[in-house]
Amino acid sequence: MITLVAAGCAGTSGTSGASSAAPGKERPSDGYASVPAAATVAPDDSAGSEPAAAGPGSPRCRAEDLGMSLGRAGAGAGQIHYRLSFENRSRASCTLRGFPGVSLIRRDGSVIGVPAEREGGMRDRTVIGPGRTAGVTLHTLNEGIEDSGCWDRPDYLRVYPPGSTEALTLRTPQLRICGDRFTTTAMGG
């Protein structure tokens, strides 16, 4: 599995979660990559909430408390699915609800294609216990299914967890988007 760290946001407001900022240097001792994000999403007043026990009062998961990994491609009937998992690295349960903002980023910080579109409906909030994971499914097509070809492979995957103004950045060249189809399900999807 590939792991990432949260990167703070600065700059102007946008909804795509994409950035044109140049990537930072990878820390060789721990395998983490840090790519500063330039775009933000609307501020969330619960961002500073302290984690609490699971239940109706569990706060939203903060990017700084999450790890992220991307599973291998699963193919079938011309469709490709990748499982994008979020791990709660805090000591208390937290919740995520909604769609993440997902963009493909080159080494120089430029965006490849467009951010992932939403696929399917909203789901109930997902409570993630300490050390547990929850995720979304990223969807694309096999090469040759559509005439539009495939996008360049990314160096990084930039993800804004639902409700977050801070991005998680994952170094991964494995995601390949073809047929101009790039979607994400909501949490729990």
C-alpha positions in Angstrom: 0.0 0.0 0.0 1.0 3.6 -0.6 0.7 6.1 2.2 0.4 9.9 2.2 0.4 13.0 4.4 -1.9 16.0 4.6 -0.8 19.1 2.8 -2.1 22.5 3.9 -4.0 24.8 1.6 -3.3 28.3 0.6 -4.4 30.5 -2.2 -7.7 31.2 -3.9 -11.0 29.4 -3.5 -12.1 26.7 -5.9 -14.1 23.5 -5.9 -12.1 21.1 -7.9 -9.5 20.3 -5.3 -6.8 20.6 -8.0 -3.7 22.7 -7.8 -1.1 24.1 -10.1 1.5 24.3 -7.3 4.8 22.5 -7.7 5.2 19.3 -5.7 7.4 19.3 -2.6 10.3 17.0 -2.0 9.7 13.5 -0.8 11.1 12.6 2.6 13.2 9.6 1.8 13.2 8.2 5.4 9.4 7.6 5.6 8.1 7.3 2.1 5.6 10.2 2.5 5.2 12.8 -0.2 4.0 16.4 0.3 2.6 18.4 -2.5 1.3 21.9 -1.4 -2.3 22.6 -2.5 -3.1 26.0 -4.0 -6.9 25.6 -4.3 -9.3 25.3 -1.4 -12.9 24.4 -0.9 -15.4 26.4 1.3 -14.2 26.6 4.9 -15.8 24.2 7.4 -16.3 25.5 10.9 -15.9 22.0 12.3 -12.4 21.6 11.1 -10.9 22.3 14.6 -13.2 19.8 16.4 -11.5 17.3 18.7 -12.2 13.7 17.9 -14.7 12.0 20.2 -16.2 8.6 20.8 -18.2 7.0 18.0 -21.9 7.9 17.8 -24.0 10.8 16.8 -21.5 13.3 18.2 -18.4 12.0 16.4 -16.7 14.9 14.6 -15.7 15.1 11.0 -12.3 13.4 10.3 -9.6 16.0 9.9 -7.1 15.5 7.0 -4.2 15.6 9.5 -5.6 12.5 11.2 -6.1 10.5 8.0 -3.8 8.3 6.0 -4.7 7.2 2.5 -4.0 4.2 0.2 -5.0 3.2 -3.4 -5.8 -0.4 -4.1 -4.9 -2.2 -7.3 -7.1 -1.9 -10.4 -10.0 -4.3 -10.6 -11.3 -4.8 -14.2 -14.4 -6.3 -15.6 -16.6 -5.7 -18.7 -14.5 -2.8 -19.9 -14.7 -1.0 -16.5 -11.8 -0.3 -14.2 -12.3 0.3 -10.4 -9.8 1.4 -7.8 -10.5 1.4 -4.1 -9.3 4.7 -2.4 -9.2 4.1 1.3 -8.9 6.5 4.2 -7.4 5.3 7.5 -8.2 7.0 10.8 -4.8 7.5 12.5 -6.2 9.4 15.5 -7.1 7.9 18.8 -10.9 8.4 18.5 -13.6 7.7 16.1 -14.5 10.3 13.4 -16.9 10.6 10.5 -16.8 11.3 6.8 -19.8 12.0 4.6 -20.0 13.0 1.0 -17.7 12.9 -2.0 -14.0 13.6 -1.9 -12.3 16.0 -4.4 -9.9 13.9 -6.5 -7.4 15.2 -9.0 -4.4 13.8 -10.9 -1.2 15.8 -10.6 2.1 15.8 -12.6 5.5 16.1 -10.9 5.6 19.8 -11.8 2.2 20.4 -10.0 0.1 20.8 -13.1 -3.3 19.0 -13.3 -4.0 16.1 -15.7 -7.5 16.1 -17.2 -10.3 17.2 -14.9 -11.2 16.3 -11.3 -13.3 13.2 -10.7 -17.0 13.7 -11.2 -19.5 12.4 -8.7 -21.0 8.9 -9.4 -24.1 7.7 -7.5 -25.9 9.3 -4.6 -25.0 10.6 -1.2 -24.8 8.0 1.6 -25.1 8.1 5.3 -22.1 9.3 7.3 -19.4 6.8 7.8 -18.0 6.4 11.3 -14.3 5.4 11.2 -12.9 3.9 14.4 -9.2 4.4 15.4 -7.0 2.4 13.1 -9.9 1.5 10.8 -10.5 2.4 7.2 -13.4 3.5 4.9 -13.3 4.4 1.3 -14.6 5.3 -2.1 -14.4 3.7 -5.5 -12.7 5.5 -8.4 -14.0 4.5 -11.8 -12.6 4.7 -15.4 -12.7 2.6 -18.6 -10.4 0.1 -20.2 -8.2 1.5 -23.0 -10.0 1.4 -26.3 -13.6 1.3 -25.0 -14.0 5.0 -26.0 -12.3 6.8 -28.9 -10.9 9.6 -26.6 -7.8 7.6 -25.5 -6.1 7.7 -22.1 -4.8 10.6 -20.0 -1.1 10.8 -19.0 -0.3 8.8 -15.9 -0.1 11.0 -12.8 2.9 11.3 -10.4 0.5 12.2 -7.5 -3.1 11.9 -6.5 -4.5 14.9 -4.6 -7.6 14.2 -2.6 -9.7 16.6 -0.5 -11.6 14.4 2.0 -15.3 15.3 2.2 -15.8 18.6 4.0 -12.1 19.3 4.2 -10.1 22.4 3.1 -6.8 20.4 3.4 -5.6 17.9 0.8 -4.0 14.6 1.1 -1.4 13.8 -1.5 -0.4 10.3 -2.6 2.5 9.5 -4.8 1.3 7.0 -7.3 1.7 6.4 -11.0 -0.7 3.4 -11.1 -3.9 5.3 -11.8 -4.7 5.3 -15.5 -7.8 7.2 -16.7 -9.2 6.2 -20.2 -12.2 7.2 -22.2 -12.5 10.5 -20.4 -14.3 8.6 -17.6 -13.1 9.6 -14.1 -15.6 9.3 -11.3 -15.7 8.8 -7.5 -18.5 7.4 -5.3 -19.5 9.0 -2.0 -17.9 7.7 1.2 -19.1 4.2 1.9 -19.6 3.5 -1.8 
